[in-house]
Amino acid sequence: MVRFFCIFAPLAIPVAASASEPAQRATPVGNPGTWVTSDDYPMEAMRQEIEGSTSFRLDINRDGIPTNCTTTSSSGSALLDDTACAKVMERARFNPAKDAGGRLVGDVYSTRVNWRLPDTDGVVSLPPLPMHVVTTFYIETDGSVSDCETLMNGKPAPVEGHCAQQILGRRYPIQKDAAGKPIRQKMRTSLRYEKIDADD
């Protein structure tokens, strides 16, 4: 069976002080670690060896039931993100939040799921050699990423591979021109695996 780490960690949610802020926040009923289990790891994601961390926010109604799940930081894989939200919406229940008068109110709850594939006894596998992996992508003016493409030995690789795991869903420093204006910048990474002589 796949050894899968599912870490749920409540995250701080900046909320401006107001009368509508719950005096008593919503709390999970039972163990949040049971919301997503190793049995939920998507088979396609395991086949493609996709890992990542999905952070999300739940909107909770006054009955303690989630009504919406929003991904706040993607794992880089829509499959993992969608699975996390679907399972949590199905299984998560809360002790409802209350206002200062003790009335039941809605709330939000943020956490994350870490998707990790089994260890390989410390042995790292190598791709068929030689292997040259080139990835190109654009950093948009807001720091987001688009148009990611990976070539392996000159042939297109599935977007669920390097692009999904290492590039998409992340934010990068905003690139600027000489005048300090944000620009759309094309980037390239290059990784080469090859055997070389000991003297090289």
TAMOFEN-V578161 format. One record per residue. RES is the residue in one small letter. NEAR is the number of other ideal C-beta (glycine too) atoms within 10 Angstrom. D_FIRST is the distance of its C-alpha to the first C-alpha in Angstrom with 2 decimals. Layout:
res:RES near:NEAR d_first:D_FIRST
res:RES near:NEAR d_first:D_FIRST
//
This chain:
res:m near:7 d_first:0.00
res:v near:11 d_first:3.77
res:r near:10 d_first:6.35
res:f near:19 d_first:8.98
res:f near:13 d_first:12.50
res:c near:20 d_first:14.63
res:i near:13 d_first:18.15
res:f near:18 d_first:20.95
res:a near:11 d_first:24.32
res:p near:13 d_first:27.60
res:l near:13 d_first:29.77
res:a near:6 d_first:33.53
res:i near:12 d_first:35.27
res:p near:4 d_first:38.85
res:v near:11 d_first:41.05
res:a near:6 d_first:44.81
res:a near:6 d_first:46.45
res:s near:6 d_first:47.78
res:a near:6 d_first:48.67
res:s near:10 d_first:45.67
res:e near:14 d_first:43.12
res:p near:19 d_first:41.53
res:a near:12 d_first:42.90
res:q near:15 d_first:39.72
res:r near:17 d_first:36.51
res:a near:24 d_first:33.76
res:t near:14 d_first:30.96
res:p near:18 d_first:27.47
res:v near:11 d_first:27.26
res:g near:11 d_first:24.45
res:n near:8 d_first:21.57
res:p near:21 d_first:20.98
res:g near:13 d_first:17.46
res:t near:13 d_first:16.60
res:w near:21 d_first:18.06
res:v near:25 d_first:15.06
res:t near:12 d_first:11.47
res:s near:13 d_first:8.00
res:d near:9 d_first:8.44
res:d near:17 d_first:11.56
res:y near:22 d_first:10.65
res:p near:15 d_first:12.93
res:m near:9 d_first:11.92
res:e near:11 d_first:15.20
res:a near:20 d_first:14.65
res:m near:15 d_first:11.48
res:r near:9 d_first:13.62
res:q near:15 d_first:16.46
res:e near:11 d_first:14.67
res:i near:22 d_first:16.37
res:e near:19 d_first:16.20
res:g near:23 d_first:18.83
res:s near:19 d_first:20.23
res:t near:25 d_first:21.68
res:s near:19 d_first:24.65
res:f near:21 d_first:26.26
res:r near:19 d_first:29.08
res:l near:21 d_first:29.32
res:d near:14 d_first:32.72
res:i near:25 d_first:33.04
res:n near:17 d_first:35.88
res:r near:14 d_first:38.06
res:d near:11 d_first:35.97
res:g near:19 d_first:32.92
res:i near:14 d_first:31.08
res:p near:21 d_first:29.83
res:t near:11 d_first:32.00
res:n near:12 d_first:30.87
res:c near:18 d_first:28.16
res:t near:12 d_first:29.36
res:t near:17 d_first:27.36
res:t near:13 d_first:29.38
res:s near:18 d_first:27.48
res:s near:18 d_first:25.27
res:s near:26 d_first:22.06
res:g near:25 d_first:23.77
res:s near:24 d_first:21.69
res:a near:14 d_first:23.14
res:l near:18 d_first:19.92
res:l near:24 d_first:18.10
res:d near:23 d_first:21.37
res:d near:14 d_first:21.95
res:t near:20 d_first:18.53
res:a near:26 d_first:19.05
res:c near:21 d_first:22.54
res:a near:13 d_first:21.82
res:k near:19 d_first:19.28
res:v near:21 d_first:21.55
res:m near:16 d_first:24.61
res:e near:10 d_first:23.15
res:r near:15 d_first:21.97
res:a near:23 d_first:24.06
res:r near:15 d_first:27.27
res:f near:21 d_first:29.91
res:n near:13 d_first:32.92
res:p near:21 d_first:35.58
res:a near:23 d_first:37.62
res:k near:17 d_first:41.30
res:d near:14 d_first:44.41
res:a near:11 d_first:47.15
res:g near:7 d_first:48.73
res:g near:8 d_first:45.66
res:r near:12 d_first:45.15
res:l near:16 d_first:41.69
res:v near:19 d_first:40.94
res:g near:16 d_first:38.23
res:d near:23 d_first:36.20
res:v near:17 d_first:33.57
res:y near:23 d_first:30.35
res:s near:16 d_first:28.61
res:t near:21 d_first:25.21
res:r near:18 d_first:22.36
res:v near:28 d_first:18.62
res:n near:17 d_first:17.10
res:w near:26 d_first:14.40
res:r near:16 d_first:12.73
res:l near:15 d_first:10.37
res:p near:11 d_first:8.78
res:d near:8 d_first:11.80
res:t near:8 d_first:13.28
res:d near:5 d_first:15.12
res:g near:5 d_first:18.03
res:v near:6 d_first:18.87
res:v near:5 d_first:19.87
res:s near:6 d_first:20.10
res:l near:8 d_first:23.47
res:p near:12 d_first:24.50
res:p near:8 d_first:27.01
res:l near:9 d_first:30.23
res:p near:10 d_first:32.50
res:m near:13 d_first:30.77
res:h near:14 d_first:32.67
res:v near:17 d_first:30.96
res:v near:17 d_first:33.50
res:t near:20 d_first:32.73
res:t near:16 d_first:35.55
res:f near:22 d_first:35.64
res:y near:16 d_first:38.21
res:i near:21 d_first:38.57
res:e near:18 d_first:40.39
res:t near:14 d_first:43.26
res:d near:9 d_first:41.10
res:g near:13 d_first:38.52
res:s near:14 d_first:35.89
res:v near:18 d_first:34.54
res:s near:11 d_first:35.18
res:d near:11 d_first:35.43
res:c near:18 d_first:32.66
res:e near:14 d_first:32.48
res:t near:22 d_first:30.78
res:l near:15 d_first:32.18
res:m near:18 d_first:30.51
res:n near:12 d_first:33.33
res:g near:7 d_first:35.43
res:k near:7 d_first:33.12
res:p near:9 d_first:31.60
res:a near:16 d_first:27.91
res:p near:12 d_first:25.74
res:v near:15 d_first:26.41
res:e near:19 d_first:22.69
res:g near:16 d_first:22.61
res:h near:22 d_first:24.93
res:c near:21 d_first:27.00
res:a near:25 d_first:24.27
res:q near:17 d_first:22.52
res:q near:16 d_first:25.74
res:i near:21 d_first:28.74
res:l near:21 d_first:28.54
res:g near:21 d_first:28.41
res:r near:14 d_first:30.07
res:r near:12 d_first:33.70
res:y near:15 d_first:36.03
res:p near:8 d_first:39.52
res:i near:14 d_first:42.10
res:q near:17 d_first:44.14
res:k near:12 d_first:47.92
res:d near:9 d_first:50.95
res:a near:6 d_first:54.00
res:a near:6 d_first:55.39
res:g near:6 d_first:52.31
res:k near:9 d_first:51.32
res:p near:14 d_first:47.59
res:i near:13 d_first:46.77
res:r near:12 d_first:44.02
res:q near:16 d_first:42.92
res:k near:10 d_first:41.12
res:m near:14 d_first:38.77
res:r near:8 d_first:37.24
res:t near:13 d_first:34.65
res:s near:10 d_first:34.45
res:l near:13 d_first:31.97
res:r near:10 d_first:32.81
res:y near:12 d_first:30.98
res:e near:9 d_first:33.41
res:k near:8 d_first:34.54
res:i near:6 d_first:37.88
res:d near:5 d_first:40.42
res:a near:4 d_first:40.48
res:d near:4 d_first:43.84
res:d near:6 d_first:42.76
//
